[in-house]
Amino acid sequence: MEKMDLFRITQAHGYIFQIFFAEVLCTRYLPKKKNFLLRALTSGMIFLLLSVVLPNIISNYVSGVFSFTVFFLSLGFWQFCLAADSQEILYSCMLALFIQNLSSNVYNVIFYSIFYGAPVTVQFSLSVILMLLIYSVFYFLIIKRFAKERLENMLSNTAWIWLIAVGIFVFFLHYLFWMYGIRDVWVVYPPLILCDILGLGVALGFVELRTRNADNENLRQLLELEKKQFEMTRSNVEFVNRNAHDLKHYIHKIQRLENPETEELEKVLTKVEAYESAFQTGNAALDVVLTEKKLLCQQEKISFTCMVDGEALNFMKTLDVASLFGNGLDNAIEHERKEAVEKRYIFLKVFQKGSFVSVRIENYCSHFPELSPEGLPVASSKKDAAFHGYGTKSMQYIVEKYNGNLRISEEGNLFVVSMLFPTGQYL
C-alpha cells in the first residue's frame, strides 16, 4: 500500500464524528479520571489517527468492517478517559451505537426516497439536521434521566446477552448488505431501523425494569425497617407514658404534704406532663407517631399543632399509618431545622368529609425545593444514603395502595403535602 493511502479520507469517515458525538452525549454523566482534558486531547488525537489509518489497512484484507473497527477504537478511548466501570462504558457506547445507526438509517431512507441526486450541500445539511434532531430527542427525553441515575441497577446477564446479540446482528446485517451488494432502500434500511429500535428498547427497557425492581426492594426494606422502629417507638412511648403518669400522681401526693417546695414541684410536674401523651386521636398508631414527633419538635423548638380525626384513618393498616405520617412529619421536621427558630412551624390536619379523608401536612418553607416530573422533591439531605429520597416514595406507595392521591405544592411560604383518600370501599 502506498504511504498516502493510509490517510485516505472518504465520505464514510463521517461515521467517526457521528458515533463520537453520540458517545459524548451518552457518557456525559459518567465519572472522569484525573486530568480528563489532557487524557481526552492526547487519546483523542490517537483515536482520530487510528480511526483513519486502521480501517484503510484492514480494508485491503476484509471489506465492510469500517464501523465495527471505529466503534471498538472508541471503546478504548472512553476506557482511558473515564473512571466508570467497564460495563457502564460499554452500555453507554452501545446506546450511542444504536442512536447513531438509527439516525443514519433514517437519513438514508429519506435521502434515497426524496433527495437522491441532490447537491452535496443538501445531503450534508439533511444529515446534520436529522442527526441533531434524533440525538436531541433521545438525550433530553431518555439519556439524561438514565445517565443521572448512574445505572446503579445495571443490566442483568440476560439483558446483556440480548443487548450484545442485537448489536452484533446490526453489524452483521450491515456486513451482509455490503458484501452482497444489496442496495435497495426498502430492503436494506427498514430492517436496520427495526434492529436499532429493538436495541434501544432492550437497553432502556431492562434498565427501567431493574430500576423499578430495585426501588420496590428498597421500599420493602424501608417499610420493614419502619415496622421495627415503630414497634420500638410504641414500646418506648407506652413505657414513658406509664411512668410519667405514675410520677405525676406521686408528685401530687408530695404536694399535699406539709411545706412542700411547691414552685420546684410545679416545674417538675410541667416537665413530666410534657412526656405524657397529649394525643387521643382515636387511632392508636397515629397517637404513637404524634407523641414521638411532638417531643422531637419540642427539642428542635418547632411549633407543632394538629387537628386530627384519627378514627377517619381506621381503614388503613397500623404500619401504613405509622409509615405515612412518620415520613411526612420527618420530612417537615428535617426542613424546619434549616429555618430560623422563630419561623419553625408544622401543622397537621386530618378530617373526613363524605366518603373521602383529607390529610394536609404543612410547614414553613423559605426556599421551595425543585420537584421531579412525578411531583416529588428531587433532593433530600437525610443522612441515611441507603434510603436517600425513599421516604417520600414510601408515602406515595402507601397513598396509591389505598387508591388515593398525593400532591406537593407551594402556598406562599408554606410547603404543603396534600393527600386525599376514598374510604367508601374500605369502611
NUDRENDO-146461 format. One record per residue (C-alpha): x, y, z; residue number from 0; residue in one letter. Coordinates in steps of 0.25 Angstrom, whole numbers, plus 5000, padded with zeros to 4 digits. Layout:
% NUDRENDO-146461
REC  east  north    up    i  aa
REC     X      Y     Z  NUM   A
...
% end
This chain:
% NUDRENDO-146461
REC  east  north    up    i  aa
REC  5000   5000  5000    0   M
REC  5005   5014  4997    1   E
REC  5008   5023  5008    2   K
REC  4997   5033  5005    3   M
REC  4986   5022  5004    4   D
REC  4988   5021  5019    5   L
REC  4982   5034  5021    6   F
REC  4971   5034  5010    7   R
REC  4958   5041  5015    8   I
REC  4945   5037  5009    9   T
REC  4930   5041  5012   10   Q
REC  4929   5028  5021   11   A
REC  4939   5035  5031   12   H
REC  4928   5044  5035   13   G
REC  4923   5032  5043   14   Y
REC  4935   5035  5053   15   I
REC  4929   5048  5057   16   F
REC  4915   5043  5057   17   Q
REC  4918   5032  5067   18   I
REC  4927   5040  5075   19   F
REC  4917   5051  5077   20   F
REC  4906   5041  5081   21   A
REC  4916   5035  5091   22   E
REC  4919   5048  5097   23   V
REC  4904   5050  5100   24   L
REC  4903   5036  5106   25   C
REC  4915   5037  5114   26   T
REC  4914   5051  5119   27   R
REC  4910   5048  5133   28   Y
REC  4920   5037  5136   29   L
REC  4931   5040  5145   30   P
REC  4944   5045  5139   31   K
REC  4958   5041  5142   32   K
REC  4968   5051  5147   33   K
REC  4974   5060  5137   34   N
REC  4962   5057  5128   35   F
REC  4964   5068  5118   36   L
REC  4979   5064  5116   37   L
REC  4975   5050  5114   38   R
REC  4964   5054  5104   39   A
REC  4973   5062  5096   40   L
REC  4984   5052  5095   41   T
REC  4976   5040  5093   42   S
REC  4966   5047  5084   43   G
REC  4977   5050  5074   44   M
REC  4982   5036  5075   45   I
REC  4967   5031  5073   46   F
REC  4965   5040  5061   47   L
REC  4978   5036  5055   48   L
REC  4975   5021  5057   49   L
REC  4961   5022  5052   50   S
REC  4966   5027  5039   51   V
REC  4978   5018  5037   52   V
REC  4974   5005  5043   53   L
REC  4961   5003  5034   54   P
REC  4969   5007  5022   55   N
REC  4979   4996  5025   56   I
REC  4968   4986  5029   57   I
REC  4960   4989  5016   58   S
REC  4972   4983  5008   59   N
REC  4968   4969  5014   60   Y
REC  4954   4970  5019   61   V
REC  4943   4979  5014   62   S
REC  4930   4984  5021   63   G
REC  4936   4985  5036   64   V
REC  4939   5000  5036   65   F
REC  4929   5004  5046   66   S
REC  4932   4992  5055   67   F
REC  4947   4996  5055   68   T
REC  4944   5010  5059   69   V
REC  4934   5006  5070   70   F
REC  4944   4997  5077   71   F
REC  4954   5008  5076   72   L
REC  4945   5018  5083   73   S
REC  4943   5008  5094   74   L
REC  4958   5009  5097   75   G
REC  4957   5024  5097   76   F
REC  4946   5024  5107   77   W
REC  4952   5014  5115   78   Q
REC  4965   5022  5116   79   F
REC  4957   5035  5120   80   C
REC  4946   5031  5129   81   L
REC  4947   5025  5143   82   A
REC  4934   5018  5141   83   A
REC  4932   5003  5142   84   D
REC  4935   4996  5128   85   S
REC  4920   4991  5128   86   Q
REC  4915   5005  5129   87   E
REC  4924   5010  5118   88   I
REC  4920   4998  5109   89   L
REC  4906   5000  5112   90   Y
REC  4907   5015  5109   91   S
REC  4914   5013  5096   92   C
REC  4904   5002  5091   93   M
REC  4893   5012  5094   94   L
REC  4901   5022  5085   95   A
REC  4903   5012  5075   96   L
REC  4888   5009  5073   97   F
REC  4885   5024  5073   98   I
REC  4895   5027  5062   99   Q
REC  4891   5015  5054  100   N
REC  4876   5020  5055  101   L
REC  4880   5034  5051  102   S
REC  4888   5029  5039  103   S
REC  4877   5019  5034  104   N
REC  4866   5029  5035  105   V
REC  4875   5039  5027  106   Y
REC  4877   5028  5016  107   N
REC  4862   5025  5015  108   V
REC  4859   5040  5013  109   I
REC  4871   5043  5004  110   F
REC  4869   5031  4995  111   Y
REC  4854   5033  4994  112   S
REC  4853   5048  4993  113   I
REC  4867   5055  4991  114   F
REC  4874   5045  4983  115   Y
REC  4883   5053  4973  116   G
REC  4883   5066  4981  117   A
REC  4895   5074  4983  118   P
REC  4905   5071  4993  119   V
REC  4902   5083  5002  120   T
REC  4887   5078  5003  121   V
REC  4892   5064  5006  122   Q
REC  4901   5069  5017  123   F
REC  4890   5079  5023  124   S
REC  4880   5068  5023  125   L
REC  4889   5058  5030  126   S
REC  4893   5069  5041  127   V
REC  4879   5073  5043  128   I
REC  4874   5059  5045  129   L
REC  4885   5055  5054  130   M
REC  4883   5067  5063  131   L
REC  4868   5065  5064  132   L
REC  4869   5050  5067  133   I
REC  4881   5052  5076  134   Y
REC  4874   5063  5084  135   S
REC  4861   5055  5085  136   V
REC  4868   5043  5091  137   F
REC  4877   5052  5100  138   Y
REC  4866   5060  5107  139   F
REC  4855   5050  5108  140   L
REC  4863   5038  5111  141   I
REC  4878   5038  5112  142   I
REC  4879   5050  5122  143   K
REC  4870   5043  5132  144   R
REC  4877   5029  5131  145   F
REC  4891   5036  5132  146   A
REC  4887   5044  5144  147   K
REC  4884   5031  5152  148   E
REC  4898   5026  5148  149   R
REC  4892   5012  5145  150   L
REC  4892   5007  5159  151   E
REC  4883   4996  5155  152   N
REC  4892   4991  5143  153   M
REC  4886   4981  5133  154   L
REC  4885   4966  5137  155   S
REC  4893   4956  5130  156   N
REC  4881   4952  5121  157   T
REC  4879   4966  5117  158   A
REC  4894   4968  5114  159   W
REC  4893   4955  5105  160   I
REC  4881   4961  5097  161   W
REC  4888   4975  5096  162   L
REC  4901   4970  5091  163   I
REC  4893   4960  5082  164   A
REC  4885   4971  5075  165   V
REC  4898   4980  5074  166   G
REC  4905   4968  5067  167   I
REC  4893   4966  5058  168   F
REC  4893   4980  5054  169   V
REC  4908   4980  5050  170   F
REC  4905   4966  5043  171   F
REC  4893   4972  5034  172   L
REC  4902   4984  5030  173   H
REC  4913   4974  5026  174   Y
REC  4903   4965  5018  175   L
REC  4897   4976  5011  176   F
REC  4911   4982  5007  177   W
REC  4917   4968  5003  178   M
REC  4905   4964  4994  179   Y
REC  4903   4978  4988  180   G
REC  4889   4979  4993  181   I
REC  4885   4994  4991  182   R
REC  4870   4994  4990  183   D
REC  4866   5005  5000  184   V
REC  4853   4998  5005  185   W
REC  4860   4985  5006  186   V
REC  4873   4990  5014  187   V
REC  4869   5001  5023  188   Y
REC  4855   4997  5029  189   P
REC  4861   4984  5036  190   P
REC  4873   4992  5041  191   L
REC  4863   5003  5047  192   I
REC  4855   4992  5054  193   L
REC  4868   4986  5059  194   C
REC  4872   4999  5065  195   D
REC  4859   5001  5071  196   I
REC  4860   4987  5077  197   L
REC  4874   4990  5082  198   G
REC  4869   5003  5089  199   L
REC  4857   4996  5095  200   G
REC  4866   4985  5101  201   V
REC  4876   4995  5106  202   A
REC  4866   5005  5112  203   L
REC  4855   4995  5116  204   G
REC  4863   4986  5124  205   F
REC  4870   4997  5132  206   V
REC  4856   5003  5135  207   E
REC  4851   4989  5139  208   L
REC  4863   4987  5148  209   R
REC  4862   5001  5154  210   T
REC  4847   4999  5157  211   R
REC  4850   4986  5164  212   N
REC  4861   4992  5172  213   A
REC  4852   5003  5176  214   D
REC  4842   4993  5181  215   N
REC  4852   4985  5188  216   E
REC  4857   4998  5195  217   N
REC  4843   5002  5199  218   L
REC  4841   4988  5204  219   R
REC  4853   4989  5213  220   Q
REC  4850   5003  5217  221   L
REC  4836   4998  5221  222   L
REC  4842   4987  5229  223   E
REC  4851   4996  5236  224   L
REC  4840   5006  5239  225   E
REC  4832   4994  5245  226   K
REC  4843   4991  5255  227   K
REC  4845   5005  5258  228   Q
REC  4830   5007  5260  229   F
REC  4829   4995  5270  230   E
REC  4841   5000  5278  231   M
REC  4835   5014  5278  232   T
REC  4822   5009  5282  233   R
REC  4828   5001  5294  234   S
REC  4836   5014  5298  235   N
REC  4824   5023  5297  236   V
REC  4816   5013  5305  237   E
REC  4827   5012  5316  238   F
REC  4829   5027  5317  239   V
REC  4814   5030  5318  240   N
REC  4812   5019  5328  241   R
REC  4824   5024  5337  242   N
REC  4820   5039  5335  243   A
REC  4806   5036  5339  244   H
REC  4811   5029  5352  245   D
REC  4821   5040  5354  246   L
REC  4810   5051  5353  247   K
REC  4802   5045  5363  248   H
REC  4814   5043  5373  249   Y
REC  4817   5058  5371  250   I
REC  4802   5061  5374  251   H
REC  4803   5053  5387  252   K
REC  4816   5061  5391  253   I
REC  4809   5074  5389  254   Q
REC  4799   5070  5399  255   R
REC  4810   5068  5410  256   L
REC  4814   5080  5419  257   E
REC  4824   5090  5414  258   N
REC  4826   5084  5400  259   P
REC  4835   5092  5390  260   E
REC  4822   5096  5382  261   T
REC  4830   5104  5372  262   E
REC  4840   5093  5369  263   E
REC  4830   5083  5369  264   L
REC  4821   5091  5359  265   E
REC  4834   5091  5349  266   K
REC  4836   5076  5351  267   V
REC  4821   5074  5348  268   L
REC  4821   5082  5336  269   T
REC  4833   5074  5330  270   K
REC  4826   5061  5334  271   V
REC  4813   5065  5327  272   E
REC  4821   5068  5314  273   A
REC  4825   5054  5313  274   Y
REC  4811   5049  5316  275   E
REC  4803   5046  5303  276   S
REC  4794   5058  5299  277   A
REC  4788   5051  5287  278   F
REC  4776   5043  5288  279   Q
REC  4772   5044  5273  280   T
REC  4764   5031  5272  281   G
REC  4775   5024  5265  282   N
REC  4786   5017  5274  283   A
REC  4797   5016  5263  284   A
REC  4795   5031  5260  285   L
REC  4796   5035  5275  286   D
REC  4809   5028  5276  287   V
REC  4815   5035  5264  288   V
REC  4809   5049  5268  289   L
REC  4815   5047  5282  290   T
REC  4829   5044  5277  291   E
REC  4829   5055  5267  292   K
REC  4823   5065  5277  293   K
REC  4835   5062  5286  294   L
REC  4845   5063  5275  295   L
REC  4838   5077  5271  296   C
REC  4840   5082  5285  297   Q
REC  4855   5078  5285  298   Q
REC  4856   5085  5272  299   E
REC  4848   5097  5276  300   K
REC  4838   5095  5265  301   I
REC  4823   5100  5267  302   S
REC  4815   5087  5265  303   F
REC  4800   5087  5265  304   T
REC  4790   5078  5259  305   C
REC  4775   5076  5257  306   M
REC  4773   5061  5255  307   V
REC  4761   5051  5254  308   D
REC  4769   5038  5256  309   G
REC  4757   5030  5254  310   E
REC  4756   5034  5240  311   A
REC  4768   5026  5237  312   L
REC  4763   5013  5243  313   N
REC  4762   5008  5228  314   F
REC  4778   5008  5228  315   M
REC  4787   4997  5234  316   K
REC  4794   5001  5246  317   T
REC  4808   5000  5240  318   L
REC  4803   5008  5228  319   D
REC  4798   5019  5237  320   V
REC  4812   5019  5244  321   A
REC  4820   5020  5232  322   S
REC  4811   5030  5225  323   L
REC  4811   5040  5236  324   F
REC  4825   5037  5241  325   G
REC  4831   5040  5228  326   N
REC  4822   5052  5225  327   G
REC  4826   5058  5239  328   L
REC  4840   5054  5238  329   D
REC  4842   5062  5225  330   N
REC  4835   5074  5231  331   A
REC  4844   5074  5243  332   I
REC  4856   5072  5234  333   E
REC  4853   5084  5226  334   H
REC  4849   5093  5239  335   E
REC  4863   5090  5245  336   R
REC  4869   5099  5233  337   K
REC  4859   5110  5236  338   E
REC  4861   5122  5247  339   A
REC  4856   5117  5260  340   V
REC  4845   5128  5261  341   E
REC  4839   5123  5248  342   K
REC  4839   5108  5250  343   R
REC  4825   5103  5249  344   Y
REC  4818   5090  5245  345   I
REC  4803   5088  5244  346   F
REC  4795   5074  5242  347   L
REC  4781   5073  5239  348   K
REC  4773   5060  5237  349   V
REC  4758   5060  5234  350   F
REC  4747   5053  5227  351   Q
REC  4737   5059  5218  352   K
REC  4727   5049  5212  353   G
REC  4734   5037  5206  354   S
REC  4747   5044  5206  355   F
REC  4758   5046  5216  356   V
REC  4767   5058  5214  357   S
REC  4781   5059  5220  358   V
REC  4789   5072  5220  359   R
REC  4803   5074  5225  360   I
REC  4809   5088  5224  361   E
REC  4822   5094  5229  362   N
REC  4829   5108  5227  363   Y
REC  4838   5108  5215  364   C
REC  4847   5120  5211  365   S
REC  4852   5112  5199  366   H
REC  4843   5103  5191  367   F
REC  4851   5090  5186  368   P
REC  4851   5086  5172  369   E
REC  4841   5075  5168  370   L
REC  4843   5064  5159  371   S
REC  4833   5061  5147  372   P
REC  4826   5051  5156  373   E
REC  4823   5063  5166  374   G
REC  4833   5058  5177  375   L
REC  4845   5066  5183  376   P
REC  4858   5063  5175  377   V
REC  4867   5065  5187  378   A
REC  4868   5061  5201  379   S
REC  4878   5064  5212  380   S
REC  4875   5051  5220  381   K
REC  4888   5045  5225  382   K
REC  4883   5031  5222  383   D
REC  4888   5030  5208  384   A
REC  4884   5015  5206  385   A
REC  4869   5021  5206  386   F
REC  4872   5034  5200  387   H
REC  4859   5040  5195  388   G
REC  4851   5028  5198  389   Y
REC  4843   5034  5210  390   G
REC  4834   5042  5200  391   T
REC  4834   5030  5191  392   K
REC  4829   5021  5202  393   S
REC  4818   5031  5205  394   M
REC  4814   5031  5190  395   Q
REC  4814   5016  5190  396   Y
REC  4804   5016  5202  397   I
REC  4795   5026  5196  398   V
REC  4794   5019  5183  399   E
REC  4792   5006  5191  400   K
REC  4779   5012  5196  401   Y
REC  4775   5018  5183  402   N
REC  4778   5032  5188  403   G
REC  4785   5044  5182  404   N
REC  4797   5051  5187  405   L
REC  4801   5065  5183  406   R
REC  4812   5074  5187  407   I
REC  4810   5089  5186  408   S
REC  4815   5103  5190  409   E
REC  4805   5113  5196  410   E
REC  4812   5126  5200  411   G
REC  4823   5122  5209  412   N
REC  4817   5108  5212  413   L
REC  4822   5095  5207  414   F
REC  4809   5087  5206  415   V
REC  4807   5072  5205  416   V
REC  4792   5068  5202  417   S
REC  4786   5054  5202  418   M
REC  4772   5050  5198  419   L
REC  4767   5036  5201  420   F
REC  4754   5030  5196  421   P
REC  4749   5022  5208  422   T
REC  4735   5016  5204  423   G
REC  4741   5003  5199  424   Q
REC  4749   5001  5212  425   Y
REC  4739   5005  5222  426   L
% end
